[in-house]
Amino acid sequence: MVIKKLQHDFTNPEQSKRLLELGVPADSANMLWDGYIDYAQRWTLDPYPRYLEYPYSVEIESGSDLYISHVLPCWSVGRLIEIYEICSGKKYERKSARLVREGNVSVMKELTIIEDVIGDIVNARLYIYPHMDFSKLEDN
């Protein structure tokens, strides 16, 4: 039960990719999706990310090209809230549901906290504050 709850406290690989596409700097991540080459020579992600001791770019710089091309930055919910507040200049306010599109229909969907804060970052980046200044993270 506890493990299932904890899975909502950090970005999954798809969410991490989405944040990178939005321009969130990889070095702002406080976690890393790591992995290994399995017996069939396929890259396999570890089941849980690990916390970083150093910035993401420093953590991966000594890795092989294969390693570097497969690992992903990962953000904890606390770090994403911090990023939102620093870059938008607004205080994060939790919402328990959000209107989302499912096909041609808009429905209210109950959100995990990680989905909620990512939604706020998406809205702030694409719709509300298109000039969200990620360079503000360099000092944090």
LOLUM-490459 format. One line per 5 residues: number of its first residue (from 1); their letters; for each residue x, y, z of C-alpha. Coordinates in steps of 0.5 Angstrom, whole numbers. Example, Ala and Ser with C-alpha at 12.3 -4.5 7.8 and 13.67 -1.06 7.14 Angstrom:
2
1) as) 25/-9/16  27/-2/14
END
This chain:
140
1) mvikk) 0/0/0  5/5/2  9/4/-4  3/5/-9  2/12/-5
6) lqhdf) 10/14/-6  9/13/-14  6/19/-14  11/23/-11  16/23/-17
11) tnpeq) 15/24/-24  15/18/-28  19/17/-35  13/20/-39  12/26/-35
16) skrll) 20/27/-34  20/27/-42  14/32/-42  18/37/-37  24/37/-42
21) elgvp) 20/38/-48  17/44/-44  24/47/-43  25/45/-36  32/44/-35
26) adsan) 35/37/-34  40/40/-28  34/42/-24  32/35/-23  33/32/-16
31) mlwdg) 32/25/-18  35/20/-24  31/15/-27  37/10/-28  37/3/-31
36) yidya) 41/-3/-33  43/-8/-39  39/-14/-38  40/-21/-40  37/-20/-47
41) qrwtl) 42/-14/-48  36/-9/-47  36/-3/-43  31/-3/-37  29/2/-33
46) dpypr) 30/1/-25  23/1/-22  24/7/-18  29/13/-19  34/15/-14
51) yleyp) 36/22/-11  42/26/-14  48/28/-10  50/33/-16  47/36/-22
56) ysvei) 44/31/-27  49/33/-32  55/32/-27  52/25/-25  51/22/-32
61) esgsd) 58/26/-35  62/20/-34  57/15/-37  57/11/-44  53/14/-50
66) lyish) 48/8/-49  48/10/-41  47/17/-43  42/16/-48  37/12/-44
71) vlpcw) 37/15/-37  32/21/-35  32/26/-30  26/26/-25  23/31/-21
76) svgrl) 20/30/-14  13/33/-13  17/38/-8  22/40/-13  17/41/-18
81) ieiye) 13/46/-13  19/50/-12  20/50/-20  13/53/-21  14/58/-15
86) icsgk) 21/60/-17  19/61/-25  12/63/-25  13/68/-19  6/65/-16
91) kyerk) 5/61/-10  3/54/-12  -5/52/-10  -7/45/-10  -13/43/-14
96) sarlv) -16/36/-13  -19/36/-20  -18/39/-27  -22/39/-33  -18/34/-38
101) regnv) -20/32/-45  -22/25/-46  -23/24/-54  -28/30/-56  -31/30/-49
106) svmke) -28/35/-43  -29/31/-36  -27/33/-29  -21/28/-27  -18/27/-20
111) ltiie) -11/28/-20  -5/26/-16  -1/32/-13  5/30/-18  -1/31/-24
116) dvigd) -3/37/-21  3/41/-21  5/38/-28  -1/41/-30  0/48/-27
121) ivnar) 7/48/-30  4/46/-37  -1/52/-36  4/57/-34  9/55/-39
126) lyiyp) 4/55/-45  -2/59/-43  -1/63/-37  6/65/-37  9/64/-44
131) hmdfs) 15/67/-42  17/63/-35  24/64/-34  27/58/-32  34/61/-32
136) kledn) 31/63/-25  33/56/-23  41/57/-24  41/61/-17  37/55/-14
END
